[in-house]
Amino acid sequence: MKTLYVRIVITFLLIAAVSSAAALLFSNGYYSAKLRDYNEQKILKISQEIRGLYEEIPGLGLDEYLTRIANMGFQVYAVDDGLRGTFYGSPFKHTEIERDTIVRVLNGDTYHGVMEERHLLLVTGFFENSIRNSIGLPVRSGGKTMALFIRPDLEQQIGEVRILMALLLGFTFLLSLVLIIVSTRFIVKPVQKLTEATNKIVGGDYNIHMDVTRRDEIGNLARHFTQMAQSLGKLDQMRQEFVANVSHEIQSPLTTIQGFAQSILEKGATPEEERRYLRIIEEESRRLSSLSKELLTLAALDKETSVLKPSSFRLDEQIRQIFITTEWQWTEKELQLQLDLPELVIRADSQLMHQVWLNLIANSIKFTRPGDTISVQIRQDRQDILVSIGDTGPGIPPEDLPHIFDRFYKGDKSRNRSRSGSGLGLSIAHKIVALHKGSIEAKSLPGEGTIFLVRLPQM
């Protein structure tokens, strides 16, 4: 199985190969369209100058003259009328040439080998060291006609440049190969670390440390992955705490019910004690029933799928109805009510919002002292609806305030059943408000009371 590292290296190499082939084809097309004719005309002109110079100087020996011309960077092949040929300068690599071509030049024609030769890639014809890749001209020498085939000696004229270009291209290719291998490792290494981190998460280890200092896509991925691992770790911790808290909340009333039921069955209690035990059993049963309903509510809210069923209703009437429902509780403690509830129609899930107000108001009633005051106020601005529910009770300690919306969190560490619930009421309220795209916050000072501020967008 090929690794990502190998795949990227092969991909880069294929890109380099395809790019080189495309560049070669482009160069070939450009040479064929622009440079081939120009190159042929340039060599033809030089060849004609060589012939013209010789013919203008009488008495100049052709052999000596062609030797000098060859020393100036040209390859020459001279053929007399007997088809005997002599080479001047660097030897041709390919010396084959058709007899008819020689005869044609001896008869006065000009041979355009640069244009007449055919190659798979025309641009390679520029470098072909062959007699056929030359210009053929007739020249008069000693009363006889000679056929001269002339081409530039590229090895002598631009040999150093060719070597330099070859070294440049070779080192460029090798350096590119090394850089591809190194840079690919630089790219793949963070991915390998992410794979290792993923395996750690699968094994239950959420303590992930990634390189989050990079300012590119890999760095963003590492930062997001680290945040995800932290969130998963917190979620796993919350799950464990949730299971432990549920177990505790269920085990506590069950133990109470079991103990009192056993006392009644064993006839070890007086009739008055039995009635008191039965009342406690009934109270604990209701507590278990309430806990199960709240757990089901949280489970439904956590799914967040088709939970909300929005409708239009009077918010002020809904809050007044809750005070009517809880009248026996706040009248028993002789609480004072301060209600500022202007008529206001909102669009939200009526049943869920009823549970929010009921939880918040019931909390205020539960934790206030006899004779304290509960205040509820509705305000409205351009975008939001604000509902504040406050009391003049003992308040919430500063160390407990950041955790009051956590599930099963109880500021009452003694877990007195007369005052403590399941610890899910505020969590449910917070979840419902969040589903409505709103927010809920608490402000409290010990000894001065608590205010819950609910902010809902106008839907």
Buried (B, 14 or more C-beta within 10 A) or exposed (E): EEEEBEEBBEEBBEEBEEEEEEEEEEBBEEBBEEBBEEBBBBBBEBBBEBBEEBEEEEEBEBEEBBEEBBEEBBBBBBBBEEEEBEBBBBEBEEEEBEEEBBBBBBEEBEBBBBBEBEEEEBBEBBEBBBBBBBBBBBBEBEEEBBBBBBBBBBBBEBEEEEEEEEEEEEEEEEEEBEEBBEEBEEBBEBBEBBEEBEEBBEEEEBEBEBEBEBEEEBBEBBBEBBEBBEEBBEEEEBEEBBEEBBEEBBEBBEEBBEEBEEBBEEEEBEEEEBEEBEEBBEBBEEBBEBBEEBBEBBEBBEEEEEBBEBEEBBBBEBBBBBBEEBEEBBEEBEBEEEEEBEEBEBEBBBEBBBBBBBBBBBBBBBBBEEEBBBBBBBBBEEEBBBBBBBBBBBBBEEEBBEEBBBBBBBBBEEEEBEEBBBBBBBBBBBBBBBBBEBBBEBBBEEEEBBBBBBBBEEE
